[in-house]
Amino acid sequence: MQDNARPYVAGVCQRGGAGVGLTLMGQDANGVPLRRSKRGWMWNQFFLLEEYTGMDHQYVGKLHSDGDRGDGSIRYVLTGDGAGSLFIIDENSGDIHATKRLDREEKAYYTLRAKAVNRITNTSLEGESEFIIKIHDINDNEPKFTKDPYFTEVPEMSPLGTVVMQVTATDADDPTYGNSARVVYSILQGQPYFSVEPNTGVIKTALPNMDRETKENYVVVIQAKDMAGQMGGLSGTTTVSITLSDVNDNPPRFPKSLYEFKAPESTEPGSTVAVLRAMDADIGRNAEMNYRITSSDGPSMFDISTNRSTQDGVITLRKSLDFERKRSYTLRIQVENSNPDPRFLRYAATTDGATVKLIVEDVDEPPVFDRVGYVMEVKEDVAVGTIIGSVSATDPDSSRSPVRYSIDRRTDMDRVLNVHPGNGSVFMLRTLDREDIAWHNVSVIFADSSVGVYVRVLDVNDNAPTFATYYETFVCENAKANQRIQTVSAADADEPIGGHRFFFSLAHEASVKANFTVRDNKDNTAGILTRRNSYSRLQRSNYLVPVVISDSDFPMQSSTNTLTVHVCTCDREGNMQLCNQEALVLTAGLSTGALMAIIFCVLILLMIVVLFAALRRQQRKKEPLIISKEDVRDNVVSYNDEGGGEEDTQAFDIGTLRNPEATEESKQRRDIKPETLHPPIRRTVILPPAHRDNADVRNFINQRLQENDQDPTAPPYDSLATYAYEGSGSVAESLSSLGSMTIEGDQDYNYLSEWGPRFKKLADLYGGEDSDSCRDS
């Protein structure tokens, strides 16, 4: 491209939204085209105001090339940031417009490239030219604080101008263009206590020696305004919460100068008897204080300490109180700060004091035993009424009336001991036996107090030694003389201090012609030895050996214990094989074969017993319904009715079988006691005719069938009802107990006494002398 065809860029400068254009065109004022011989200069930067509010697109500037002859052959092309979207160009005229509102705080400038191309050939007239569209700032952002709210502390009693803290506000506007981002600070609330520096935002105290105890919390409102604080600038605010921190500028003080407390004399040492509190206007560590006792009329009686959680002064008791000895105490208490501040030493060093008066209250104290328990010893042979010891108690209260000693009988149910009510002497009520009870523990009561008395029963040699166990001893028939057949030991219920020492010997009366002898082993055992070579089980099956056992205590006790020696057949090694019948039962050394034989015999006997019982049950089940005619109880009716189970409550009356002429209305069940009892009616015995038919039996059976068919409570149809009919006309009447009902409804079993008269009546009926009179009756 030639120099006279080089393009140039025209710019538009805008102020306040109104456009005042300065355009360098390729013609003079008269419209005559200009001709240049040199390259046209380029204004490569456009300026555009942010936040444009017009209805039309905002005009940015104009592009123009020297090669543009105005014939429409040149086309302008725009590329770069936002080309085609934010920024558009008129390809014929080169005018550039912004299509949207732009925000400098979002993007401060845009870089674009422009070129002119031949519309027909689409070739560039020259290379691309780069230019910048810079967004001019307007004051559209208010200052904003980095925090809201702020919290801080400043010590109380601080001097004037003490720095509290610094607040900071930022403005998003361009700090290089005008005063839009120049911020100035001011205080809206918090005067006259605090102030703020306008340019730095540093908050300082505006009053000296502010007292936390007067006012602790302050709220300060700080404003930040741009445009250097001028009219029309934007502003933002924040809240600063300022707390005066405590310093130790106050001494502790007692609210009262005199305190009075009461404590019972029964208070245990170490217990708290008084609590007092001094007041300190400070808080936390500055309010910690120490108490001490400066004077007391009870030396070493009390201590004082500080409760760190409440800062109370706690007075504790070191020694026991005694109302009868001293009834009140006076103490002088002093308090001071634990952590004084050197800056306020004139306050912290100040102490305060108070007087504490402690009044001792009288308590009805229980008597006190001089020991916590009494241990007494007594021999088991001591006589009744013997004093074995004494207890002693005192009553601290001088005003109390004298009290008396007594035994708590709940601890002495057998009434073994007693105590003298006046002097506390403990004596015996009954004799003792150490072998029965070795210790007797009782309680002695004195007023409201009690003490344990533990009586140990000492041993007296009052028991003779005996064999330690039961011995089963045998001697073989082939035994040799001086052969040991048993070793025996002794036992004694007594317990001598030096231990037991027993002596064994053969009784004097048995020493003559003795078959055995006793040898003392000197170790509380003795051996039983044979005195001859052989023994015969057939001649004598056992021997009785009397052994005398004596102890070594005083008085010496002895007893004669009889040892039974069985004579047994033994093998050559001395193993028992056979003894007499008594020894066999008592001896535990049975052989295995003998034990198995005994067990086998026992099992056979058990099987026989079981089989016999089973046969007996089977025989009872097969008993006939009708008892044999030879049975003397010919009037007993035997019946077997399967019935209908538990619901069959209408069982037949056995009396009907015995007397078929009984009416249906009068029948009653024999297993239920009737509500109305009728006296028994004596029936007249009528001899049956010689050739009586069985019509009465048939009638009886028909009646029973009809009853079962019509009875709604009868058992199911598959039930079997069996009836045995004896018939009527027995002249001897019945001998069974079934007909022996009394008027009261109880059975009369004394029917055997009637057999004699009835038997005689039968004899008379069948050929006796009085047969006619019997028929008449």
C-alpha positions in Angstrom: 0.0 0.0 0.0 1.3 3.5 -0.9 1.7 6.2 1.7 -1.2 8.2 0.4 -3.4 5.1 1.0 -2.5 4.4 4.7 -5.5 4.4 7.1 -5.8 6.4 10.2 -8.0 6.1 13.3 -10.2 8.9 14.4 -11.1 9.0 18.1 -14.0 10.5 20.0 -13.6 12.0 23.4 -16.7 12.0 25.5 -17.4 13.9 28.7 -20.4 13.3 30.9 -22.2 11.3 28.3 -22.3 14.1 25.7 -20.2 13.6 22.6 -18.0 16.4 21.3 -16.3 15.0 18.2 -12.9 15.9 16.9 -12.5 14.1 13.6 -9.5 14.1 11.3 -10.9 13.5 7.9 -9.3 13.1 4.5 -10.6 16.5 3.3 -10.3 20.1 4.1 -12.9 22.5 5.4 -14.3 23.2 2.0 -14.7 19.5 1.3 -11.8 19.2 -1.0 -10.0 15.8 -0.5 -6.6 16.2 1.1 -3.5 14.7 -0.3 -0.7 13.6 2.0 2.7 12.5 1.1 3.5 11.1 4.5 1.8 8.4 6.7 -1.1 9.6 8.8 -0.6 9.4 12.6 -2.7 6.9 14.6 -4.6 7.7 17.8 -4.5 4.1 19.1 -6.6 4.6 22.3 -10.3 5.1 22.8 -11.9 6.2 26.1 -15.4 5.0 27.1 -17.4 5.9 30.2 -18.7 3.0 32.3 -22.3 2.5 33.2 -23.8 4.1 30.1 -27.5 4.6 30.5 -28.6 5.8 27.1 -31.1 4.0 24.9 -28.9 3.9 21.8 -25.6 2.1 21.4 -22.7 4.2 22.9 -20.4 5.6 20.2 -16.8 4.7 20.7 -14.9 6.1 17.7 -14.2 5.7 13.9 -11.8 3.8 11.8 -10.7 5.2 8.4 -8.1 4.2 5.8 -6.4 6.4 3.3 -7.3 3.9 0.6 -11.0 4.5 1.2 -12.3 6.5 -1.7 -15.8 6.5 -0.5 -17.0 4.3 -3.3 -17.8 1.4 -1.0 -15.0 -0.8 -2.2 -13.4 -0.9 1.3 -14.7 -3.0 4.1 -13.6 -2.5 7.7 -13.1 -5.6 10.0 -12.8 -5.5 13.9 -11.4 -8.4 16.0 -10.2 -8.8 19.6 -11.8 -8.5 23.1 -15.6 -8.3 22.8 -15.6 -7.8 19.0 -18.9 -8.6 17.6 -20.6 -8.8 21.0 -19.6 -5.9 23.1 -18.2 -3.8 20.3 -19.6 -3.7 16.7 -18.2 -1.8 13.6 -19.9 -0.4 10.6 -18.0 -2.1 7.8 -18.7 0.7 5.4 -18.1 3.8 7.6 -15.8 2.3 10.2 -17.9 3.6 13.1 -17.4 1.6 16.4 -20.3 1.3 19.0 -20.6 -0.4 22.4 -23.7 -2.6 22.6 -23.9 -3.0 26.4 -23.3 -1.2 29.6 -19.7 -1.7 30.7 -18.3 -1.9 34.3 -14.8 -0.8 34.9 -14.6 -2.8 38.1 -15.4 -5.9 36.1 -12.9 -5.1 33.2 -10.9 -1.9 32.9 -9.9 -2.0 29.2 -10.3 -4.0 26.0 -7.6 -4.7 23.3 -8.9 -4.9 19.7 -7.5 -5.1 16.2 -8.7 -3.4 13.0 -8.0 -3.8 9.3 -9.4 -2.5 6.0 -9.9 -5.1 3.2 -11.0 -4.9 -0.4 -14.6 -5.9 -0.6 -14.2 -7.6 -3.9 -10.8 -9.3 -3.5 -11.0 -9.6 0.2 -7.4 -8.7 0.5 -6.0 -6.4 3.2 -5.0 -3.0 2.2 -2.3 -3.1 4.9 -1.5 -5.0 8.1 -3.7 -5.1 11.2 -3.6 -2.1 13.6 -4.1 -2.7 17.4 -5.8 -0.3 19.6 -7.2 -0.1 23.2 -10.6 0.9 24.5 -10.2 2.0 28.1 -13.2 2.3 30.4 -13.3 5.6 32.2 -14.3 5.3 35.9 -17.3 6.9 37.6 -18.0 6.9 41.3 -20.4 4.0 41.5 -18.9 2.0 44.5 -19.2 3.0 48.1 -16.4 2.2 50.6 -16.7 -1.2 52.4 -15.1 -2.2 55.7 -13.1 -5.4 55.9 -15.1 -6.5 59.0 -18.5 -5.7 60.4 -18.6 -5.6 63.4 -15.2 -5.3 65.0 -14.5 -6.5 68.5 -11.6 -5.3 70.7 -10.5 -4.6 74.2 -8.6 -1.8 75.9 -7.5 -1.8 79.5 -9.4 0.3 81.9 -7.7 3.3 83.4 -5.8 3.8 80.1 -4.3 7.3 79.4 -5.7 9.7 76.8 -4.9 8.8 73.2 -4.3 5.1 73.8 -4.6 3.2 70.5 -7.6 0.9 70.6 -7.5 -0.6 67.0 -7.4 0.3 63.3 -10.4 -0.1 60.9 -9.9 -0.4 57.1 -12.4 0.4 54.3 -11.8 -0.3 50.6 -13.3 1.3 47.5 -13.7 -0.6 44.2 -13.4 2.6 42.1 -10.3 3.6 40.2 -7.8 5.1 42.7 -5.8 6.7 39.8 -8.7 8.6 38.3 -10.2 11.4 40.3 -11.2 11.1 44.0 -13.7 8.2 43.6 -11.5 5.8 45.7 -10.1 8.3 48.2 -11.6 7.4 51.6 -11.9 9.5 54.7 -12.9 8.1 58.2 -15.2 9.8 60.8 -16.9 8.7 64.0 -20.7 8.8 64.1 -21.2 7.2 67.6 -18.9 6.7 70.5 -18.0 10.3 71.5 -16.7 11.6 73.7 -15.0 8.3 74.8 -13.2 7.5 71.5 -12.0 9.2 68.3 -10.7 8.1 64.9 -8.0 9.5 62.6 -9.6 10.5 59.3 -6.9 9.2 56.9 -5.8 6.0 58.7 -8.9 4.7 60.6 -7.0 4.4 63.9 -9.3 4.5 66.9 -8.0 6.0 70.1 -9.3 6.8 73.6 -10.7 10.3 73.9 -11.0 10.3 77.7 -8.4 9.3 80.3 -8.8 6.7 83.0 -12.1 5.2 82.0 -13.3 2.9 84.8 -14.6 -0.6 83.9 -16.5 -0.8 87.2 -18.4 2.3 86.0 -19.0 1.2 82.4 -17.6 -1.8 80.7 -18.9 -2.0 77.1 -19.0 0.7 74.4 -20.4 0.6 70.9 -18.6 2.9 68.4 -19.9 3.5 64.8 -17.2 4.5 62.2 -18.0 5.9 58.7 -15.8 5.7 55.6 -16.7 8.2 52.8 -15.1 8.5 49.3 -14.5 11.6 47.2 -12.3 12.7 50.1 -15.3 13.3 52.1 -16.8 15.9 49.8 -20.5 16.3 49.1 -21.9 13.7 46.8 -19.5 11.0 47.8 -20.6 7.5 48.8 -20.1 6.1 52.3 -20.2 2.9 54.4 -20.3 2.2 58.1 -19.1 -0.4 60.6 -19.7 -1.1 64.3 -16.8 -1.5 66.7 -17.6 -3.2 70.1 -15.0 -2.0 72.6 -14.8 -3.7 76.1 -12.7 -2.2 78.9 -10.6 -5.1 80.3 -10.1 -5.3 84.0 -7.0 -4.3 85.9 -6.4 -4.8 89.6 -7.3 -1.3 90.7 -9.7 -2.3 93.6 -8.8 -3.9 97.0 -11.1 -6.5 98.6 -13.5 -5.3 101.3 -15.6 -7.1 103.9 -19.3 -6.1 103.7 -19.4 -6.3 107.6 -16.9 -5.7 110.3 -18.4 -8.4 112.6 -19.5 -11.9 111.7 -21.2 -14.4 114.1 -21.5 -18.2 113.5 -22.6 -21.2 115.6 -21.2 -24.7 115.7 -22.4 -27.7 117.8 -19.8 -29.2 120.0 -20.2 -32.5 118.2 -18.6 -31.0 115.0 -15.8 -33.3 113.8 -12.3 -31.9 113.3 -11.8 -30.9 109.7 -15.4 -29.7 109.3 -16.3 -26.3 108.1 -17.6 -24.0 110.8 -17.9 -20.7 109.0 -17.8 -19.2 105.5 -17.3 -15.5 104.9 -16.7 -13.5 101.7 -14.9 -10.2 100.9 -16.1 -8.2 97.9 -13.8 -7.1 95.1 -15.0 -4.9 92.3 -12.4 -6.5 90.0 -13.0 -9.7 88.1 -11.1 -12.8 87.2 -7.5 -13.1 88.3 -7.6 -9.5 89.7 -10.4 -10.6 92.1 -8.5 -13.5 93.7 -7.8 -13.0 97.3 -6.2 -14.6 100.3 -7.5 -14.9 103.9 -5.6 -15.4 107.1 -6.2 -15.4 110.8 -4.3 -12.6 112.5 -5.5 -13.4 116.1 -7.6 -15.9 118.0 -8.4 -16.7 121.6 -8.3 -20.4 120.7 -4.7 -21.1 119.5 -4.4 -23.8 116.8 -8.2 -24.4 117.0 -9.0 -23.1 113.5 -7.7 -22.8 110.0 -8.9 -20.6 107.1 -8.5 -21.1 103.4 -9.8 -19.7 100.1 -12.3 -21.4 97.9 -10.8 -20.5 94.5 -14.1 -21.1 92.7 -16.1 -18.7 94.8 -13.3 -16.7 96.6 -14.9 -17.4 99.9 -13.0 -17.6 103.2 -13.6 -21.1 104.7 -12.9 -21.5 108.4 -12.4 -25.2 109.4 -12.0 -26.8 112.8 -8.7 -28.3 113.8 -9.5 -29.6 117.3 -12.7 -30.8 118.9 -15.1 -28.4 120.5 -16.3 -28.8 124.1 -19.2 -26.7 125.3 -18.4 -27.6 128.9 -14.8 -26.2 128.6 -15.2 -23.2 126.3 -18.5 -21.8 124.8 -17.2 -19.2 122.3 -14.2 -18.1 120.3 -13.2 -14.8 118.7 -11.0 -14.6 115.6 -9.6 -11.6 113.6 -9.6 -12.3 109.8 -7.6 -10.3 107.2 -8.0 -10.4 103.4 -5.8 -9.1 100.6 -5.4 -9.5 96.8 -3.4 -12.4 95.5 -2.1 -10.7 92.3 -1.5 -7.0 92.9 -0.8 -4.7 89.9 2.3 -2.6 90.4 0.6 0.3 88.6 -2.1 0.4 91.2 -0.1 -0.7 94.2 -1.6 2.0 96.4 -4.9 0.1 96.0 -3.8 -3.5 95.9 -1.6 -3.3 99.0 -4.6 -2.2 101.0 -6.0 -4.9 103.2 -9.2 -5.2 105.1 -10.1 -7.0 108.3 -13.2 -8.4 110.1 -14.0 -10.0 113.4 -15.5 -13.5 113.6 -17.2 -14.8 116.7 -17.9 -18.5 116.9 -20.5 -19.7 119.5 -20.3 -23.4 120.6 -23.6 -25.1 121.0 -24.3 -27.8 123.6 -25.1 -31.2 122.3 -26.6 -34.1 124.2 -23.6 -36.4 123.7 -23.8 -40.1 124.1 -21.7 -41.9 126.7 -18.3 -42.9 125.6 -16.7 -46.3 126.5 -13.1 -46.2 127.4 -12.4 -48.9 124.8 -13.8 -49.6 121.4 -14.2 -53.3 122.4 -13.4 -55.6 125.3 -11.8 -59.0 125.1 -12.3 -61.3 128.1 -11.1 -64.8 128.8 -12.7 -67.4 131.1 -12.2 -71.1 131.7 -15.0 -73.4 130.6 -15.3 -74.8 134.2 -15.9 -71.4 135.8 -18.8 -71.3 138.3 -22.0 -69.4 137.7 -21.8 -65.9 139.1 -18.1 -65.5 138.6 -17.0 -62.0 137.4 -14.9 -62.3 134.3 -14.2 -58.6 133.6 -15.8 -55.2 133.5 -16.7 -52.4 131.1 -16.5 -48.6 131.8 -18.2 -45.6 130.1 -18.5 -41.9 130.9 -21.2 -39.4 130.0 -19.6 -36.1 128.8 -22.8 -34.1 129.7 -22.6 -33.1 133.3 -26.4 -32.4 133.4 -27.2 -36.0 132.4 -28.7 -38.3 135.1 -26.8 -41.5 135.9 -27.4 -44.3 133.5 -27.1 -48.1 134.0 -25.4 -50.9 132.1 -27.3 -53.7 130.5 -26.8 -56.6 128.1 -28.4 -56.5 124.6 -30.3 -59.7 124.8 -30.5 -59.9 121.0 -26.8 -60.7 121.1 -27.1 -63.1 124.0 -30.2 -65.2 123.3 -29.0 -68.1 125.5 -28.5 -65.7 128.5 -24.9 -66.8 129.1 -23.6 -63.4 130.5 -24.9 -60.5 132.5 -23.6 -57.2 133.6 -23.9 -55.3 136.9 -26.0 -52.3 136.1 -24.0 -50.0 138.4 -20.3 -50.8 138.0 -20.3 -52.6 134.6 -18.9 -55.9 136.0 -19.5 -58.8 133.6 -20.4 -62.2 135.2 -21.6 -65.6 134.2 -25.2 -66.7 134.2 -24.6 -70.4 133.2 -21.8 -72.9 132.8 -19.7 -72.9 129.6 -18.5 -75.7 127.3 -15.6 -74.7 125.0 -16.2 -77.7 122.8 -19.8 -76.4 122.2 -19.1 -72.7 121.7 -15.5 -71.3 121.9 -16.5 -67.5 121.7 -19.4 -65.6 123.1 -19.9 -62.1 121.5 -22.4 -59.8 123.2 -23.1 -56.1 123.3 -23.2 -54.0 126.5 -25.5 -51.0 126.4 -24.9 -47.8 128.3 -27.5 -45.1 127.6 -27.5 -44.6 123.8 -24.1 -46.2 123.3 -23.1 -49.9 123.1 -19.8 -51.7 123.0 -18.8 -55.2 122.0 -17.7 -57.7 124.6 -15.9 -60.8 123.2 -15.5 -63.6 125.7 -13.1 -66.4 124.8 -13.7 -69.7 126.5 -10.4 -71.3 127.6 -10.0 -75.0 127.4 -10.1 -77.3 130.4 -9.1 -80.9 130.1 -12.6 -82.4 130.6 -12.8 -84.8 127.6 -11.2 -88.2 127.5 -9.4 -89.3 124.3 -11.1 -91.9 122.1 -10.3 -93.8 118.9 -9.9 -91.3 116.0 -12.2 -93.5 113.8 -14.0 -96.8 113.6 -11.6 -99.6 112.9 -12.4 -102.8 110.9 -9.7 -105.2 112.1 -9.2 -108.9 111.2 -6.5 -111.5 112.0 -5.6 -114.4 109.7 -5.9 -117.9 111.0 -2.3 -118.5 110.1 -1.0 -115.4 111.8 2.3 -115.4 113.7 3.0 -114.2 117.2 4.0 -110.5 117.5 2.4 -109.7 114.1 0.9 -106.2 113.8 -2.7 -106.4 112.6 -3.8 -102.8 113.1 -2.5 -99.3 113.9 -4.8 -97.1 115.9 -4.8 -93.4 116.7 -6.7 -91.1 119.1 -8.7 -87.9 119.0 -9.6 -85.5 121.8 -12.1 -82.6 121.8 -9.8 -80.6 124.1 -7.1 -78.3 122.8 -4.1 -78.2 125.2 -1.6 -75.4 124.7 1.3 -77.8 124.1 -0.7 -80.1 121.8 -1.9 -83.6 122.4 0.2 -86.5 123.8 -1.7 -89.8 124.0 -0.7 -93.0 125.8 -2.0 -96.5 124.8 -2.2 -99.7 126.8 -4.1 -102.9 127.1 -6.8 -102.9 129.7 -5.6 -104.5 132.9 -8.5 -107.0 133.1 -7.7 -108.3 129.6 -4.0 -108.7 130.1 -4.4 -112.2 131.7 -4.4 -114.8 128.9 -4.6 -112.1 126.3 -4.7 -113.1 122.7 -3.5 -109.6 121.6 -1.3 -106.9 123.0 -1.0 -103.1 122.5 2.3 -101.5 121.7 2.5 -97.6 122.2 4.5 -96.1 119.2 5.2 -92.9 121.2 3.8 -90.8 118.3 0.1 -90.7 119.3 -0.4 -94.0 117.6 -0.3 -97.6 118.8 0.0 -101.0 117.1 -2.3 -104.1 117.9 -0.1 -107.2 117.9 -0.9 -110.9 118.1 0.3 -113.0 121.0 0.1 -116.5 119.5 0.8 -118.2 116.3 -2.6 -119.3 115.0 -6.3 -118.7 115.4 -9.3 -120.8 114.4 -12.3 -119.2 112.8 -14.4 -122.3 113.7 -13.5 -122.1 117.3 -13.9 -118.3 117.7 -15.0 -115.9 115.0 -13.9 -112.6 116.7 -12.1 -111.1 119.7 -12.7 -107.9 121.7 -9.5 -106.0 122.6 -10.0 -103.3 125.2 -7.5 -100.4 124.6 -7.0 -97.8 127.3 -6.1 -94.3 125.9 -4.9 -91.5 128.3 -3.9 -87.9 127.7 -1.1 -85.9 129.2 -3.0 -82.8 130.4 -4.2 -82.0 133.9 -6.3 -83.5 135.2 -5.5 -86.6 133.2 -8.4 -88.1 131.3 -8.6 -91.7 130.0 -11.1 -94.0 128.3 -11.3 -97.7 127.3 -12.1 -98.3 123.7 -13.0 -101.7 122.5 -11.5 -103.0 119.2 -13.3 -105.9 117.5 -10.9 -108.3 115.7 -12.5 -110.8 113.2 -10.8 -114.1 112.5 -10.5 -114.7 108.7 -9.1 -117.2 106.3 -6.1 -115.7 104.5 -3.7 -116.7 101.8 0.0 -117.1 102.3 0.6 -113.4 101.6 -1.9 -112.4 104.4 -4.7 -111.3 102.0 -8.2 -112.0 103.5 -10.3 -114.6 101.7 -13.1 -115.6 104.0 -14.5 -114.5 107.3 -17.5 -115.3 109.4 -21.0 -114.0 108.2 -20.8 -110.8 110.4 -17.3 -110.0 109.2 -18.4 -110.5 105.6 -21.1 -107.9 105.9 -18.9 -105.4 107.6 -15.8 -105.9 105.6 -15.3 -103.6 102.6 -12.7 -105.9 101.0 -15.1 -108.2 99.0 -13.8 -109.6 95.9 -15.1 -108.5 92.5 -16.7 -111.9 91.8 -18.6 -111.9 95.1 -20.0 -108.4 94.4 -21.1 -109.4 90.9 -22.9 -112.5 92.3 -24.7 -110.3 94.9 -25.8 -107.8 92.2 -27.0 -110.6 89.9 -29.2 -112.1 92.6 -30.7 -108.7 93.4 -31.6 -108.2 89.8 -33.3 -111.6 89.6 -35.4 -110.9 92.7 -36.5 -107.5 91.2 -37.6 -109.2 88.0 -39.6 -111.8 89.9 -41.4 -109.1 91.9 -42.2 -107.2 88.7 -43.6 -110.3 86.9 -45.6 -111.2 89.9 -47.2 -107.8 90.2 -48.0 -107.8 86.4 -49.8 -111.2 86.7 -51.8 -110.0 89.7 -53.0 -107.0 87.7 -54.0 -109.2 84.8 -55.9 -111.6 87.0 -57.8 -108.7 88.6 -58.9 -107.6 85.1 -60.2 -111.0 84.2 -62.5 -111.4 87.2 -66.0 -112.6 86.0 -69.0 -110.3 86.1 -71.0 -112.6 88.2 -69.3 -114.1 91.3 -69.4 -117.8 91.7 -72.4 -119.3 93.3 -70.3 -120.9 95.9 -69.3 -117.5 97.1 -71.0 -116.7 100.4 -71.5 -113.1 99.3 -74.3 -114.2 97.0 -76.1 -110.9 97.6 -73.2 -108.7 96.2 -74.0 -107.4 92.7 -71.0 -107.1 90.4 -71.4 -104.9 87.3 -69.1 -103.5 84.6 -70.3 -100.3 82.8 -68.0 -98.6 80.3 -70.1 -95.5 80.4 -69.7 -92.2 78.6 -66.7 -90.7 80.3 -66.5 -87.7 82.5 -69.8 -86.2 81.2 -71.8 -89.3 82.1 -73.5 -87.9 85.3 -76.5 -90.1 85.0 -75.0 -93.5 85.9 -77.5 -96.3 86.6 -78.6 -97.1 90.1 -77.2 -100.4 91.4 -80.2 -100.6 93.6 -82.4 -101.3 90.6 -80.4 -104.4 89.7 -80.9 -105.6 93.3 -84.6 -104.8 93.3 -86.3 -104.7 89.9 -89.7 -103.8 91.5 -88.2 -100.4 92.5 -90.2 -97.5 91.0 -88.4 -95.2 88.5 -89.4 -92.1 90.4 -87.6 -93.1 93.5 -84.2 -94.1 92.1 -81.1 -92.2 93.2 -77.5 -92.4 92.4 -75.4 -94.1 95.1 -72.3 -92.0 94.2 -74.1 -88.7 95.0 -75.4 -87.9 98.4 -79.2 -87.1 98.0 -80.5 -83.8 99.2 -83.5 -85.3 101.0 -83.0 -88.5 103.0 -85.9 -90.9 103.6 -85.8 -93.6 106.2 -85.2 -97.0 104.8 -88.2 -99.2 104.0 -88.1 -102.7 105.2 -89.1 -105.1 102.4 -91.0 -108.3 103.0 -89.2 -111.3 101.7 -91.5 -113.5 99.4 -90.4 -116.9 98.3 -90.2 -117.3 94.6 -92.6 -119.8 93.0 -91.1 -123.2 92.1 -91.4 -122.6 88.3 -91.1 -118.8 87.9 -90.2 -117.7 84.3 -87.8 -115.0 83.2 -90.4 -112.3 82.4 -89.1 -110.0 85.1 -85.6 -110.2 83.6 -86.9 -109.4 80.2 -88.8 -106.4 81.6 -85.8 -105.2 83.4 -83.6 -105.3 80.2 -86.3 -103.6 78.1 -86.6 -100.8 80.7 -82.9 -100.3 80.6 -82.8 -100.2 76.8 -85.7 -97.7 76.7 -84.0 -95.5 79.3 -80.8 -95.3 77.3 -82.6 -94.6 74.0 -84.6 -91.7 75.5 -82.0 -90.3 77.9 -80.4 -87.1 76.3 -77.5 -87.3 78.7 -76.8 -91.0 78.0 -73.3 -92.0 76.8 -72.5 -92.3 73.0 -74.0 -95.1 71.0 -70.7 -97.0 70.9 -70.7 -97.2 74.7 -71.2 -100.6 76.3 -73.6 -100.9 79.3 -73.6 -104.2 81.1 -76.2 -105.1 83.7 -76.3 -108.1 86.0 -79.7 -109.0 87.4 -79.9 -111.1 90.5 -83.6 -111.2 90.6 -86.0 -110.8 93.4 -87.2 -113.1 96.2 -84.1 -113.6 98.2 -85.5 -114.6 101.6 -82.2 -113.9 103.3 -82.0 -110.4 102.0 -78.6 -108.9 101.1 -75.5 -109.5 103.2 -73.4 -106.9 101.3 -72.5 -103.4 102.4 -74.2 -101.9 99.5 -77.6 -102.1 101.2 -76.4 -100.9 104.6 -77.2 -97.2 104.1 -78.1 -95.4 107.3 -80.5 -92.6 107.7 -77.6 -90.1 107.7 -76.5 -91.5 104.3 -73.3 -93.2 105.6 -72.5 -96.9 104.9 -73.0 -99.4 107.7 -70.2 -101.9 107.5 -71.3 -103.9 110.5 -73.3 -106.3 108.4 -71.2 -109.3 109.4 -73.0 -109.3 112.7 -76.2 -110.1 110.8 -74.9 -113.3 109.2 -75.9 -115.6 112.1 -79.7 -114.6 112.2 -79.9 -114.5 108.4 -78.2 -117.8 108.0 -80.6 -119.4 110.5 -83.5 -117.9 108.5 -82.3 -119.6 105.3 -82.0 -122.9 107.2 -85.6 -122.5 108.5 -86.9 -121.7 105.0 -85.4 -124.9 103.5 -86.7 -127.5 106.0 -86.2 -125.9 109.4 -88.6 -126.1 112.2 -89.8 -122.5 111.9 -90.3 -122.4 108.1 -93.9 -121.5 108.4 -93.4 -118.6 110.5 -90.6 -117.3 108.2 -93.0 -117.5 105.2 -95.6 -115.6 107.1 -93.1 -112.9 107.9 
